Amino acid sequence: MRPGKRNLITDVTGVLVGNAHDTRLRSGSTVVTTDAPFTAGVHIMGGAPGTRETELLAPDKLVEQVDALVLSGGSAFGLDAGSGVADGLRTAGRGFDVGGHRVPIVPGAILFDLLNGGDKTWARNPYYELGLKAFEDASVSFALGTIGAGYGATTAGLMGGLGSASCILETGETIGALVAVNALGSATVGDGPEFWAAPFEQGDEFGGCGVAIEYPTGIQTKTAASLEATTIAIIATDAPLSQAQCTRMATAAHDGMARALVPSHTPMDGDLVFGMSTSDEPMVDDPSVLLRIGHAAATCLARAIARGVYEADGYENAPLPTWKRQFERNG
């Protein structure tokens, strides 16, 4: 497997990503969309998820395709970002046709960033506007780190962020990952700069520090005062998958989360992965292809998580140091 041209989820044909954040709020939203409806599934492994319209992604539900996926900060308040995206889509003439009315289908998930020191004393929920702005910002190019849904994200000991990575299989399929890293656990090993995801690194995409020599026997987590977290991700592919197969891909991708964050999938996390396919070709019916796609999804997500933490540049009076400030300064 090799990274795509951008090493972003937008290496998957048709995928667009938009971001918006508020520096006073210290939070933001991220949107993934395409020019046409796409097939999507979801799998949740965290004990405290916050979601919008995820139930309709089950294979037995009426609507098989969606118009956008939303990742947002703000805890339950952040679910309103999906409303802003839905209005943007409706204005663009997008949505499921119900008797001549267009109803955009916009599943979403949120992370908890209310304790990062930002101004959360709003009189009107700000996430609607953030979602709409993120939708209007959607393109194939976007930054990583302190941006969008990852703007106010944290991990155990370091700032989190928005991460992405891609890979191209030998058989030609492209897989991409996008993730807002806001974990209860740590992306790095012990007190050192090495990432748990180091065995999967391509080149020096997150510092090239290599694997850790020693591994701690205990675990590192956020303090008791901030045991609210959640890492939320999207895996995209141009392989033609059904709704059930997108869900299986998302399920496999959780292995990547567990490889890159220790601990993960805890009772206090809302860890969730969406899976999406942009292809309108006949669906894959070869289990060996699905196996390779699932493995690639896990590997891409592990790399994307490390990149999100590595690329964070933080902000003034941030609650935690960034990886670069903590380790590049120390040589």
Secondary structure, 3 states (H helix, E strand, C coil): CECCCCCCHHHCCCCEEEEEEECCCCEEEEEEEEEEEEEEEEEECCCCCCEECCHHHCCCCCCCEEEEEEEECCHHHHHHHHHHHHHHHHHCCCCEEECCEEECCCCEEECCCCCCCCCCCCCCCCHHHHHHHHHHCCECCCCCECCHHHCCCECCCCECEEEEEEEECCCCCEEEEEEEECCCCECECCCCCCECCHHHCCCCCCCCCCCCCCCCCCCCCCCHHHCCCCCEEEEEECCCCCHHHHHHHHHHHHHHHHHHCECCCCCCCCCEEEEEECCCCCCCCCHHHHHHHHHHHHHHHHHHHHHHHHCCCCCCCCCCCCHHHHHHCCC
